[in-house]
Amino acid sequence: MAQVVVALGSNLGDRRAHLASAKAFLSTLSSTPVAASAIYETEPVGEISTRTYFNAVCSFRTDLPPFSLLEQLKMYENHHGRDAEAPRWSNRTIDLDIIDYDRMVIARQRLHVPHPEYSKRLFVLCPLQEIHPDWTDLRTGRTIDEMITVSPKIEVFKTDLNW
């Protein structure tokens, strides 16, 4: 069984409900309870989106191989209104990114693990730190605290919303 970390994000519609639904979906892929960070509200990154995001990170164990997990996540996104053809940084109902798959480095055309940009994104790092405070980056060896310190600064607020 593989230990997996998935980042969740939403900035359209009922953002909290989209994250809660995605967490429930992840539990169907897991053989153990899903550990989830708090829900964070973050400013958008990139040039297109202007709406704030709700973000979180979930960690769980799965029997799915990496590409099967990716396919399941993409099918979920599409089924819940994510436009796969939309430009990068577009608004989205749900975004699910594999941050880690069993501490493996995977570099394929459709799948890169660890996610190539996660170590520069406070909207991933802050929730990740909450559930994996001893996290280190596989590629650089930097700790989660070091990555947070050097990441581009955006506004990230931990909410008191319940899942």
Chimera marker file (.cmm) of the C-alpha trace (Angstrom):
<marker_set name="trace">
<marker id="1" x="0.000" y="0.000" z="0.000" r="1" g="1" b="0" radius="0.5"/>
<marker id="2" x="1.265" y="3.449" z="-0.922" r="1" g="1" b="0" radius="0.5"/>
<marker id="3" x="1.140" y="6.552" z="1.266" r="1" g="1" b="0" radius="0.5"/>
<marker id="4" x="-0.206" y="9.419" z="-0.841" r="1" g="1" b="0" radius="0.5"/>
<marker id="5" x="-0.555" y="13.172" z="-0.387" r="1" g="1" b="0" radius="0.5"/>
<marker id="6" x="-3.097" y="15.049" z="-2.515" r="1" g="1" b="0" radius="0.5"/>
<marker id="7" x="-3.622" y="18.824" z="-2.562" r="1" g="1" b="0" radius="0.5"/>
<marker id="8" x="-7.173" y="20.118" z="-3.007" r="1" g="1" b="0" radius="0.5"/>
<marker id="9" x="-8.253" y="23.526" z="-4.261" r="1" g="1" b="0" radius="0.5"/>
<marker id="10" x="-11.469" y="25.281" z="-5.279" r="1" g="1" b="0" radius="0.5"/>
<marker id="11" x="-12.410" y="28.861" z="-6.115" r="1" g="1" b="0" radius="0.5"/>
<marker id="12" x="-15.818" y="28.501" z="-7.792" r="1" g="1" b="0" radius="0.5"/>
<marker id="13" x="-19.226" y="27.877" z="-6.270" r="1" g="1" b="0" radius="0.5"/>
<marker id="14" x="-19.491" y="26.423" z="-2.776" r="1" g="1" b="0" radius="0.5"/>
<marker id="15" x="-15.765" y="25.997" z="-2.237" r="1" g="1" b="0" radius="0.5"/>
<marker id="16" x="-16.062" y="24.268" z="1.128" r="1" g="1" b="0" radius="0.5"/>
<marker id="17" x="-18.604" y="21.782" z="-0.242" r="1" g="1" b="0" radius="0.5"/>
<marker id="18" x="-16.347" y="21.051" z="-3.221" r="1" g="1" b="0" radius="0.5"/>
<marker id="19" x="-13.430" y="20.272" z="-0.894" r="1" g="1" b="0" radius="0.5"/>
<marker id="20" x="-15.594" y="18.158" z="1.412" r="1" g="1" b="0" radius="0.5"/>
<marker id="21" x="-16.937" y="16.174" z="-1.527" r="1" g="1" b="0" radius="0.5"/>
<marker id="22" x="-13.417" y="15.620" z="-2.856" r="1" g="1" b="0" radius="0.5"/>
<marker id="23" x="-12.224" y="14.455" z="0.569" r="1" g="1" b="0" radius="0.5"/>
<marker id="24" x="-15.123" y="11.979" z="0.690" r="1" g="1" b="0" radius="0.5"/>
<marker id="25" x="-14.124" y="10.775" z="-2.776" r="1" g="1" b="0" radius="0.5"/>
<marker id="26" x="-10.515" y="10.293" z="-1.655" r="1" g="1" b="0" radius="0.5"/>
<marker id="27" x="-11.767" y="8.129" z="1.205" r="1" g="1" b="0" radius="0.5"/>
<marker id="28" x="-13.232" y="5.737" z="-1.384" r="1" g="1" b="0" radius="0.5"/>
<marker id="29" x="-9.723" y="5.297" z="-2.803" r="1" g="1" b="0" radius="0.5"/>
<marker id="30" x="-8.176" y="4.767" z="0.614" r="1" g="1" b="0" radius="0.5"/>
<marker id="31" x="-7.779" y="1.698" z="2.756" r="1" g="1" b="0" radius="0.5"/>
<marker id="32" x="-7.340" y="3.842" z="5.883" r="1" g="1" b="0" radius="0.5"/>
<marker id="33" x="-8.986" y="7.008" z="7.214" r="1" g="1" b="0" radius="0.5"/>
<marker id="34" x="-7.992" y="10.137" z="5.303" r="1" g="1" b="0" radius="0.5"/>
<marker id="35" x="-5.940" y="12.631" z="7.303" r="1" g="1" b="0" radius="0.5"/>
<marker id="36" x="-6.891" y="16.158" z="6.302" r="1" g="1" b="0" radius="0.5"/>
<marker id="37" x="-5.498" y="19.572" z="7.082" r="1" g="1" b="0" radius="0.5"/>
<marker id="38" x="-7.703" y="22.469" z="8.008" r="1" g="1" b="0" radius="0.5"/>
<marker id="39" x="-9.234" y="24.422" z="5.139" r="1" g="1" b="0" radius="0.5"/>
<marker id="40" x="-7.159" y="27.457" z="4.159" r="1" g="1" b="0" radius="0.5"/>
<marker id="41" x="-8.267" y="30.523" z="2.227" r="1" g="1" b="0" radius="0.5"/>
<marker id="42" x="-5.628" y="31.797" z="-0.164" r="1" g="1" b="0" radius="0.5"/>
<marker id="43" x="-5.237" y="34.488" z="-2.744" r="1" g="1" b="0" radius="0.5"/>
<marker id="44" x="-5.091" y="33.280" z="-6.355" r="1" g="1" b="0" radius="0.5"/>
<marker id="45" x="-1.770" y="32.671" z="-8.087" r="1" g="1" b="0" radius="0.5"/>
<marker id="46" x="-1.216" y="33.429" z="-11.752" r="1" g="1" b="0" radius="0.5"/>
<marker id="47" x="-2.629" y="35.957" z="-14.141" r="1" g="1" b="0" radius="0.5"/>
<marker id="48" x="-6.150" y="34.695" z="-14.878" r="1" g="1" b="0" radius="0.5"/>
<marker id="49" x="-7.953" y="33.879" z="-11.656" r="1" g="1" b="0" radius="0.5"/>
<marker id="50" x="-9.207" y="36.694" z="-9.423" r="1" g="1" b="0" radius="0.5"/>
<marker id="51" x="-11.250" y="34.667" z="-6.915" r="1" g="1" b="0" radius="0.5"/>
<marker id="52" x="-9.789" y="33.456" z="-3.634" r="1" g="1" b="0" radius="0.5"/>
<marker id="53" x="-9.289" y="29.741" z="-3.154" r="1" g="1" b="0" radius="0.5"/>
<marker id="54" x="-10.045" y="27.279" z="-0.441" r="1" g="1" b="0" radius="0.5"/>
<marker id="55" x="-7.148" y="24.826" z="-0.190" r="1" g="1" b="0" radius="0.5"/>
<marker id="56" x="-6.339" y="21.757" z="1.879" r="1" g="1" b="0" radius="0.5"/>
<marker id="57" x="-4.093" y="18.710" z="1.836" r="1" g="1" b="0" radius="0.5"/>
<marker id="58" x="-5.138" y="15.097" z="2.429" r="1" g="1" b="0" radius="0.5"/>
<marker id="59" x="-2.920" y="12.132" z="3.213" r="1" g="1" b="0" radius="0.5"/>
<marker id="60" x="-4.002" y="8.500" z="2.928" r="1" g="1" b="0" radius="0.5"/>
<marker id="61" x="-2.973" y="4.982" z="1.951" r="1" g="1" b="0" radius="0.5"/>
<marker id="62" x="-4.110" y="3.408" z="-1.312" r="1" g="1" b="0" radius="0.5"/>
<marker id="63" x="-3.692" y="0.224" z="-3.300" r="1" g="1" b="0" radius="0.5"/>
<marker id="64" x="-3.957" y="2.138" z="-6.580" r="1" g="1" b="0" radius="0.5"/>
<marker id="65" x="-0.789" y="2.449" z="-8.647" r="1" g="1" b="0" radius="0.5"/>
<marker id="66" x="0.261" y="6.044" z="-9.460" r="1" g="1" b="0" radius="0.5"/>
<marker id="67" x="-1.267" y="6.322" z="-12.941" r="1" g="1" b="0" radius="0.5"/>
<marker id="68" x="-4.538" y="4.729" z="-11.828" r="1" g="1" b="0" radius="0.5"/>
<marker id="69" x="-4.723" y="7.238" z="-8.979" r="1" g="1" b="0" radius="0.5"/>
<marker id="70" x="-4.101" y="10.079" z="-11.435" r="1" g="1" b="0" radius="0.5"/>
<marker id="71" x="-6.861" y="8.778" z="-13.725" r="1" g="1" b="0" radius="0.5"/>
<marker id="72" x="-9.307" y="8.593" z="-10.815" r="1" g="1" b="0" radius="0.5"/>
<marker id="73" x="-8.490" y="12.165" z="-9.750" r="1" g="1" b="0" radius="0.5"/>
<marker id="74" x="-8.858" y="13.527" z="-13.290" r="1" g="1" b="0" radius="0.5"/>
<marker id="75" x="-12.176" y="11.713" z="-13.783" r="1" g="1" b="0" radius="0.5"/>
<marker id="76" x="-13.427" y="13.200" z="-10.503" r="1" g="1" b="0" radius="0.5"/>
<marker id="77" x="-12.336" y="16.708" z="-11.547" r="1" g="1" b="0" radius="0.5"/>
<marker id="78" x="-14.041" y="16.384" z="-14.929" r="1" g="1" b="0" radius="0.5"/>
<marker id="79" x="-17.224" y="14.964" z="-13.416" r="1" g="1" b="0" radius="0.5"/>
<marker id="80" x="-17.344" y="17.930" z="-11.017" r="1" g="1" b="0" radius="0.5"/>
<marker id="81" x="-17.005" y="20.672" z="-13.604" r="1" g="1" b="0" radius="0.5"/>
<marker id="82" x="-13.267" y="21.066" z="-14.097" r="1" g="1" b="0" radius="0.5"/>
<marker id="83" x="-12.538" y="22.109" z="-17.673" r="1" g="1" b="0" radius="0.5"/>
<marker id="84" x="-9.438" y="20.162" z="-18.698" r="1" g="1" b="0" radius="0.5"/>
<marker id="85" x="-8.948" y="22.521" z="-21.669" r="1" g="1" b="0" radius="0.5"/>
<marker id="86" x="-9.064" y="25.738" z="-19.624" r="1" g="1" b="0" radius="0.5"/>
<marker id="87" x="-5.900" y="27.847" z="-19.513" r="1" g="1" b="0" radius="0.5"/>
<marker id="88" x="-3.473" y="27.391" z="-16.643" r="1" g="1" b="0" radius="0.5"/>
<marker id="89" x="-4.421" y="29.375" z="-13.523" r="1" g="1" b="0" radius="0.5"/>
<marker id="90" x="-8.109" y="29.449" z="-14.519" r="1" g="1" b="0" radius="0.5"/>
<marker id="91" x="-10.914" y="29.414" z="-11.981" r="1" g="1" b="0" radius="0.5"/>
<marker id="92" x="-11.993" y="25.897" z="-11.053" r="1" g="1" b="0" radius="0.5"/>
<marker id="93" x="-14.596" y="24.051" z="-9.057" r="1" g="1" b="0" radius="0.5"/>
<marker id="94" x="-12.031" y="21.489" z="-7.927" r="1" g="1" b="0" radius="0.5"/>
<marker id="95" x="-8.342" y="20.841" z="-8.454" r="1" g="1" b="0" radius="0.5"/>
<marker id="96" x="-6.693" y="17.648" z="-7.173" r="1" g="1" b="0" radius="0.5"/>
<marker id="97" x="-2.907" y="17.331" z="-7.431" r="1" g="1" b="0" radius="0.5"/>
<marker id="98" x="-0.739" y="14.407" z="-6.368" r="1" g="1" b="0" radius="0.5"/>
<marker id="99" x="1.967" y="15.952" z="-4.206" r="1" g="1" b="0" radius="0.5"/>
<marker id="100" x="3.544" y="12.680" z="-3.145" r="1" g="1" b="0" radius="0.5"/>
<marker id="101" x="3.176" y="8.998" z="-3.953" r="1" g="1" b="0" radius="0.5"/>
<marker id="102" x="4.981" y="6.771" z="-1.447" r="1" g="1" b="0" radius="0.5"/>
<marker id="103" x="8.032" y="9.069" z="-1.396" r="1" g="1" b="0" radius="0.5"/>
<marker id="104" x="8.813" y="8.153" z="-5.018" r="1" g="1" b="0" radius="0.5"/>
<marker id="105" x="10.105" y="10.389" z="-7.786" r="1" g="1" b="0" radius="0.5"/>
<marker id="106" x="8.052" y="9.876" z="-10.955" r="1" g="1" b="0" radius="0.5"/>
<marker id="107" x="8.814" y="11.829" z="-14.133" r="1" g="1" b="0" radius="0.5"/>
<marker id="108" x="6.530" y="10.873" z="-16.982" r="1" g="1" b="0" radius="0.5"/>
<marker id="109" x="4.681" y="12.883" z="-19.610" r="1" g="1" b="0" radius="0.5"/>
<marker id="110" x="1.375" y="12.876" z="-17.703" r="1" g="1" b="0" radius="0.5"/>
<marker id="111" x="2.598" y="12.501" z="-14.132" r="1" g="1" b="0" radius="0.5"/>
<marker id="112" x="5.305" y="14.264" z="-12.153" r="1" g="1" b="0" radius="0.5"/>
<marker id="113" x="5.722" y="13.373" z="-8.493" r="1" g="1" b="0" radius="0.5"/>
<marker id="114" x="6.534" y="15.216" z="-6.365" r="1" g="1" b="0" radius="0.5"/>
<marker id="115" x="4.344" y="17.816" z="-8.034" r="1" g="1" b="0" radius="0.5"/>
<marker id="116" x="6.846" y="20.112" z="-9.814" r="1" g="1" b="0" radius="0.5"/>
<marker id="117" x="5.621" y="23.368" z="-8.243" r="1" g="1" b="0" radius="0.5"/>
<marker id="118" x="4.461" y="22.314" z="-4.785" r="1" g="1" b="0" radius="0.5"/>
<marker id="119" x="7.615" y="23.469" z="-2.994" r="1" g="1" b="0" radius="0.5"/>
<marker id="120" x="6.959" y="27.070" z="-4.130" r="1" g="1" b="0" radius="0.5"/>
<marker id="121" x="3.269" y="27.193" z="-3.244" r="1" g="1" b="0" radius="0.5"/>
<marker id="122" x="2.261" y="28.324" z="0.206" r="1" g="1" b="0" radius="0.5"/>
<marker id="123" x="-1.302" y="27.167" z="-0.479" r="1" g="1" b="0" radius="0.5"/>
<marker id="124" x="0.104" y="23.614" z="-0.509" r="1" g="1" b="0" radius="0.5"/>
<marker id="125" x="2.959" y="23.976" z="1.976" r="1" g="1" b="0" radius="0.5"/>
<marker id="126" x="0.950" y="25.461" z="4.868" r="1" g="1" b="0" radius="0.5"/>
<marker id="127" x="-1.681" y="22.690" z="4.916" r="1" g="1" b="0" radius="0.5"/>
<marker id="128" x="1.027" y="20.077" z="4.257" r="1" g="1" b="0" radius="0.5"/>
<marker id="129" x="3.014" y="21.317" z="7.248" r="1" g="1" b="0" radius="0.5"/>
<marker id="130" x="-0.053" y="20.880" z="9.425" r="1" g="1" b="0" radius="0.5"/>
<marker id="131" x="-0.396" y="17.144" z="8.745" r="1" g="1" b="0" radius="0.5"/>
<marker id="132" x="3.267" y="16.334" z="7.966" r="1" g="1" b="0" radius="0.5"/>
<marker id="133" x="5.367" y="18.730" z="10.109" r="1" g="1" b="0" radius="0.5"/>
<marker id="134" x="8.567" y="16.717" z="9.510" r="1" g="1" b="0" radius="0.5"/>
<marker id="135" x="8.192" y="16.740" z="5.704" r="1" g="1" b="0" radius="0.5"/>
<marker id="136" x="11.307" y="17.015" z="3.540" r="1" g="1" b="0" radius="0.5"/>
<marker id="137" x="11.479" y="17.524" z="-0.207" r="1" g="1" b="0" radius="0.5"/>
<marker id="138" x="12.728" y="14.432" z="-2.050" r="1" g="1" b="0" radius="0.5"/>
<marker id="139" x="14.570" y="16.457" z="-4.677" r="1" g="1" b="0" radius="0.5"/>
<marker id="140" x="16.313" y="19.064" z="-2.520" r="1" g="1" b="0" radius="0.5"/>
<marker id="141" x="16.251" y="17.683" z="1.022" r="1" g="1" b="0" radius="0.5"/>
<marker id="142" x="14.776" y="20.977" z="2.280" r="1" g="1" b="0" radius="0.5"/>
<marker id="143" x="12.429" y="20.815" z="5.238" r="1" g="1" b="0" radius="0.5"/>
<marker id="144" x="8.865" y="22.061" z="5.064" r="1" g="1" b="0" radius="0.5"/>
<marker id="145" x="9.873" y="25.051" z="7.219" r="1" g="1" b="0" radius="0.5"/>
<marker id="146" x="12.696" y="25.937" z="4.814" r="1" g="1" b="0" radius="0.5"/>
<marker id="147" x="10.398" y="25.677" z="1.797" r="1" g="1" b="0" radius="0.5"/>
<marker id="148" x="7.818" y="27.931" z="3.458" r="1" g="1" b="0" radius="0.5"/>
<marker id="149" x="10.499" y="30.509" z="4.267" r="1" g="1" b="0" radius="0.5"/>
<marker id="150" x="11.737" y="30.793" z="0.671" r="1" g="1" b="0" radius="0.5"/>
<marker id="151" x="8.390" y="30.441" z="-1.139" r="1" g="1" b="0" radius="0.5"/>
<marker id="152" x="6.855" y="33.422" z="-2.944" r="1" g="1" b="0" radius="0.5"/>
<marker id="153" x="4.620" y="35.157" z="-0.421" r="1" g="1" b="0" radius="0.5"/>
<marker id="154" x="0.862" y="35.141" z="-0.858" r="1" g="1" b="0" radius="0.5"/>
<marker id="155" x="-1.912" y="35.602" z="1.673" r="1" g="1" b="0" radius="0.5"/>
<marker id="156" x="-2.801" y="32.288" z="3.323" r="1" g="1" b="0" radius="0.5"/>
<marker id="157" x="-5.369" y="32.145" z="6.130" r="1" g="1" b="0" radius="0.5"/>
<marker id="158" x="-6.296" y="29.061" z="8.119" r="1" g="1" b="0" radius="0.5"/>
<marker id="159" x="-10.093" y="29.067" z="8.368" r="1" g="1" b="0" radius="0.5"/>
<marker id="160" x="-12.215" y="27.642" z="11.153" r="1" g="1" b="0" radius="0.5"/>
<marker id="161" x="-14.510" y="25.904" z="8.659" r="1" g="1" b="0" radius="0.5"/>
<marker id="162" x="-15.412" y="22.290" z="9.332" r="1" g="1" b="0" radius="0.5"/>
<marker id="163" x="-15.129" y="19.579" z="6.740" r="1" g="1" b="0" radius="0.5"/>
<link id1="1" id2="2" r="1" g="1" b="0" radius="0.2"/>
<link id1="2" id2="3" r="1" g="1" b="0" radius="0.2"/>
<link id1="3" id2="4" r="1" g="1" b="0" radius="0.2"/>
<link id1="4" id2="5" r="1" g="1" b="0" radius="0.2"/>
<link id1="5" id2="6" r="1" g="1" b="0" radius="0.2"/>
<link id1="6" id2="7" r="1" g="1" b="0" radius="0.2"/>
<link id1="7" id2="8" r="1" g="1" b="0" radius="0.2"/>
<link id1="8" id2="9" r="1" g="1" b="0" radius="0.2"/>
<link id1="9" id2="10" r="1" g="1" b="0" radius="0.2"/>
<link id1="10" id2="11" r="1" g="1" b="0" radius="0.2"/>
<link id1="11" id2="12" r="1" g="1" b="0" radius="0.2"/>
<link id1="12" id2="13" r="1" g="1" b="0" radius="0.2"/>
<link id1="13" id2="14" r="1" g="1" b="0" radius="0.2"/>
<link id1="14" id2="15" r="1" g="1" b="0" radius="0.2"/>
<link id1="15" id2="16" r="1" g="1" b="0" radius="0.2"/>
<link id1="16" id2="17" r="1" g="1" b="0" radius="0.2"/>
<link id1="17" id2="18" r="1" g="1" b="0" radius="0.2"/>
<link id1="18" id2="19" r="1" g="1" b="0" radius="0.2"/>
<link id1="19" id2="20" r="1" g="1" b="0" radius="0.2"/>
<link id1="20" id2="21" r="1" g="1" b="0" radius="0.2"/>
<link id1="21" id2="22" r="1" g="1" b="0" radius="0.2"/>
<link id1="22" id2="23" r="1" g="1" b="0" radius="0.2"/>
<link id1="23" id2="24" r="1" g="1" b="0" radius="0.2"/>
<link id1="24" id2="25" r="1" g="1" b="0" radius="0.2"/>
<link id1="25" id2="26" r="1" g="1" b="0" radius="0.2"/>
<link id1="26" id2="27" r="1" g="1" b="0" radius="0.2"/>
<link id1="27" id2="28" r="1" g="1" b="0" radius="0.2"/>
<link id1="28" id2="29" r="1" g="1" b="0" radius="0.2"/>
<link id1="29" id2="30" r="1" g="1" b="0" radius="0.2"/>
<link id1="30" id2="31" r="1" g="1" b="0" radius="0.2"/>
<link id1="31" id2="32" r="1" g="1" b="0" radius="0.2"/>
<link id1="32" id2="33" r="1" g="1" b="0" radius="0.2"/>
<link id1="33" id2="34" r="1" g="1" b="0" radius="0.2"/>
<link id1="34" id2="35" r="1" g="1" b="0" radius="0.2"/>
<link id1="35" id2="36" r="1" g="1" b="0" radius="0.2"/>
<link id1="36" id2="37" r="1" g="1" b="0" radius="0.2"/>
<link id1="37" id2="38" r="1" g="1" b="0" radius="0.2"/>
<link id1="38" id2="39" r="1" g="1" b="0" radius="0.2"/>
<link id1="39" id2="40" r="1" g="1" b="0" radius="0.2"/>
<link id1="40" id2="41" r="1" g="1" b="0" radius="0.2"/>
<link id1="41" id2="42" r="1" g="1" b="0" radius="0.2"/>
<link id1="42" id2="43" r="1" g="1" b="0" radius="0.2"/>
<link id1="43" id2="44" r="1" g="1" b="0" radius="0.2"/>
<link id1="44" id2="45" r="1" g="1" b="0" radius="0.2"/>
<link id1="45" id2="46" r="1" g="1" b="0" radius="0.2"/>
<link id1="46" id2="47" r="1" g="1" b="0" radius="0.2"/>
<link id1="47" id2="48" r="1" g="1" b="0" radius="0.2"/>
<link id1="48" id2="49" r="1" g="1" b="0" radius="0.2"/>
<link id1="49" id2="50" r="1" g="1" b="0" radius="0.2"/>
<link id1="50" id2="51" r="1" g="1" b="0" radius="0.2"/>
<link id1="51" id2="52" r="1" g="1" b="0" radius="0.2"/>
<link id1="52" id2="53" r="1" g="1" b="0" radius="0.2"/>
<link id1="53" id2="54" r="1" g="1" b="0" radius="0.2"/>
<link id1="54" id2="55" r="1" g="1" b="0" radius="0.2"/>
<link id1="55" id2="56" r="1" g="1" b="0" radius="0.2"/>
<link id1="56" id2="57" r="1" g="1" b="0" radius="0.2"/>
<link id1="57" id2="58" r="1" g="1" b="0" radius="0.2"/>
<link id1="58" id2="59" r="1" g="1" b="0" radius="0.2"/>
<link id1="59" id2="60" r="1" g="1" b="0" radius="0.2"/>
<link id1="60" id2="61" r="1" g="1" b="0" radius="0.2"/>
<link id1="61" id2="62" r="1" g="1" b="0" radius="0.2"/>
<link id1="62" id2="63" r="1" g="1" b="0" radius="0.2"/>
<link id1="63" id2="64" r="1" g="1" b="0" radius="0.2"/>
<link id1="64" id2="65" r="1" g="1" b="0" radius="0.2"/>
<link id1="65" id2="66" r="1" g="1" b="0" radius="0.2"/>
<link id1="66" id2="67" r="1" g="1" b="0" radius="0.2"/>
<link id1="67" id2="68" r="1" g="1" b="0" radius="0.2"/>
<link id1="68" id2="69" r="1" g="1" b="0" radius="0.2"/>
<link id1="69" id2="70" r="1" g="1" b="0" radius="0.2"/>
<link id1="70" id2="71" r="1" g="1" b="0" radius="0.2"/>
<link id1="71" id2="72" r="1" g="1" b="0" radius="0.2"/>
<link id1="72" id2="73" r="1" g="1" b="0" radius="0.2"/>
<link id1="73" id2="74" r="1" g="1" b="0" radius="0.2"/>
<link id1="74" id2="75" r="1" g="1" b="0" radius="0.2"/>
<link id1="75" id2="76" r="1" g="1" b="0" radius="0.2"/>
<link id1="76" id2="77" r="1" g="1" b="0" radius="0.2"/>
<link id1="77" id2="78" r="1" g="1" b="0" radius="0.2"/>
<link id1="78" id2="79" r="1" g="1" b="0" radius="0.2"/>
<link id1="79" id2="80" r="1" g="1" b="0" radius="0.2"/>
<link id1="80" id2="81" r="1" g="1" b="0" radius="0.2"/>
<link id1="81" id2="82" r="1" g="1" b="0" radius="0.2"/>
<link id1="82" id2="83" r="1" g="1" b="0" radius="0.2"/>
<link id1="83" id2="84" r="1" g="1" b="0" radius="0.2"/>
<link id1="84" id2="85" r="1" g="1" b="0" radius="0.2"/>
<link id1="85" id2="86" r="1" g="1" b="0" radius="0.2"/>
<link id1="86" id2="87" r="1" g="1" b="0" radius="0.2"/>
<link id1="87" id2="88" r="1" g="1" b="0" radius="0.2"/>
<link id1="88" id2="89" r="1" g="1" b="0" radius="0.2"/>
<link id1="89" id2="90" r="1" g="1" b="0" radius="0.2"/>
<link id1="90" id2="91" r="1" g="1" b="0" radius="0.2"/>
<link id1="91" id2="92" r="1" g="1" b="0" radius="0.2"/>
<link id1="92" id2="93" r="1" g="1" b="0" radius="0.2"/>
<link id1="93" id2="94" r="1" g="1" b="0" radius="0.2"/>
<link id1="94" id2="95" r="1" g="1" b="0" radius="0.2"/>
<link id1="95" id2="96" r="1" g="1" b="0" radius="0.2"/>
<link id1="96" id2="97" r="1" g="1" b="0" radius="0.2"/>
<link id1="97" id2="98" r="1" g="1" b="0" radius="0.2"/>
<link id1="98" id2="99" r="1" g="1" b="0" radius="0.2"/>
<link id1="99" id2="100" r="1" g="1" b="0" radius="0.2"/>
<link id1="100" id2="101" r="1" g="1" b="0" radius="0.2"/>
<link id1="101" id2="102" r="1" g="1" b="0" radius="0.2"/>
<link id1="102" id2="103" r="1" g="1" b="0" radius="0.2"/>
<link id1="103" id2="104" r="1" g="1" b="0" radius="0.2"/>
<link id1="104" id2="105" r="1" g="1" b="0" radius="0.2"/>
<link id1="105" id2="106" r="1" g="1" b="0" radius="0.2"/>
<link id1="106" id2="107" r="1" g="1" b="0" radius="0.2"/>
<link id1="107" id2="108" r="1" g="1" b="0" radius="0.2"/>
<link id1="108" id2="109" r="1" g="1" b="0" radius="0.2"/>
<link id1="109" id2="110" r="1" g="1" b="0" radius="0.2"/>
<link id1="110" id2="111" r="1" g="1" b="0" radius="0.2"/>
<link id1="111" id2="112" r="1" g="1" b="0" radius="0.2"/>
<link id1="112" id2="113" r="1" g="1" b="0" radius="0.2"/>
<link id1="113" id2="114" r="1" g="1" b="0" radius="0.2"/>
<link id1="114" id2="115" r="1" g="1" b="0" radius="0.2"/>
<link id1="115" id2="116" r="1" g="1" b="0" radius="0.2"/>
<link id1="116" id2="117" r="1" g="1" b="0" radius="0.2"/>
<link id1="117" id2="118" r="1" g="1" b="0" radius="0.2"/>
<link id1="118" id2="119" r="1" g="1" b="0" radius="0.2"/>
<link id1="119" id2="120" r="1" g="1" b="0" radius="0.2"/>
<link id1="120" id2="121" r="1" g="1" b="0" radius="0.2"/>
<link id1="121" id2="122" r="1" g="1" b="0" radius="0.2"/>
<link id1="122" id2="123" r="1" g="1" b="0" radius="0.2"/>
<link id1="123" id2="124" r="1" g="1" b="0" radius="0.2"/>
<link id1="124" id2="125" r="1" g="1" b="0" radius="0.2"/>
<link id1="125" id2="126" r="1" g="1" b="0" radius="0.2"/>
<link id1="126" id2="127" r="1" g="1" b="0" radius="0.2"/>
<link id1="127" id2="128" r="1" g="1" b="0" radius="0.2"/>
<link id1="128" id2="129" r="1" g="1" b="0" radius="0.2"/>
<link id1="129" id2="130" r="1" g="1" b="0" radius="0.2"/>
<link id1="130" id2="131" r="1" g="1" b="0" radius="0.2"/>
<link id1="131" id2="132" r="1" g="1" b="0" radius="0.2"/>
<link id1="132" id2="133" r="1" g="1" b="0" radius="0.2"/>
<link id1="133" id2="134" r="1" g="1" b="0" radius="0.2"/>
<link id1="134" id2="135" r="1" g="1" b="0" radius="0.2"/>
<link id1="135" id2="136" r="1" g="1" b="0" radius="0.2"/>
<link id1="136" id2="137" r="1" g="1" b="0" radius="0.2"/>
<link id1="137" id2="138" r="1" g="1" b="0" radius="0.2"/>
<link id1="138" id2="139" r="1" g="1" b="0" radius="0.2"/>
<link id1="139" id2="140" r="1" g="1" b="0" radius="0.2"/>
<link id1="140" id2="141" r="1" g="1" b="0" radius="0.2"/>
<link id1="141" id2="142" r="1" g="1" b="0" radius="0.2"/>
<link id1="142" id2="143" r="1" g="1" b="0" radius="0.2"/>
<link id1="143" id2="144" r="1" g="1" b="0" radius="0.2"/>
<link id1="144" id2="145" r="1" g="1" b="0" radius="0.2"/>
<link id1="145" id2="146" r="1" g="1" b="0" radius="0.2"/>
<link id1="146" id2="147" r="1" g="1" b="0" radius="0.2"/>
<link id1="147" id2="148" r="1" g="1" b="0" radius="0.2"/>
<link id1="148" id2="149" r="1" g="1" b="0" radius="0.2"/>
<link id1="149" id2="150" r="1" g="1" b="0" radius="0.2"/>
<link id1="150" id2="151" r="1" g="1" b="0" radius="0.2"/>
<link id1="151" id2="152" r="1" g="1" b="0" radius="0.2"/>
<link id1="152" id2="153" r="1" g="1" b="0" radius="0.2"/>
<link id1="153" id2="154" r="1" g="1" b="0" radius="0.2"/>
<link id1="154" id2="155" r="1" g="1" b="0" radius="0.2"/>
<link id1="155" id2="156" r="1" g="1" b="0" radius="0.2"/>
<link id1="156" id2="157" r="1" g="1" b="0" radius="0.2"/>
<link id1="157" id2="158" r="1" g="1" b="0" radius="0.2"/>
<link id1="158" id2="159" r="1" g="1" b="0" radius="0.2"/>
<link id1="159" id2="160" r="1" g="1" b="0" radius="0.2"/>
<link id1="160" id2="161" r="1" g="1" b="0" radius="0.2"/>
<link id1="161" id2="162" r="1" g="1" b="0" radius="0.2"/>
<link id1="162" id2="163" r="1" g="1" b="0" radius="0.2"/>
</marker_set>
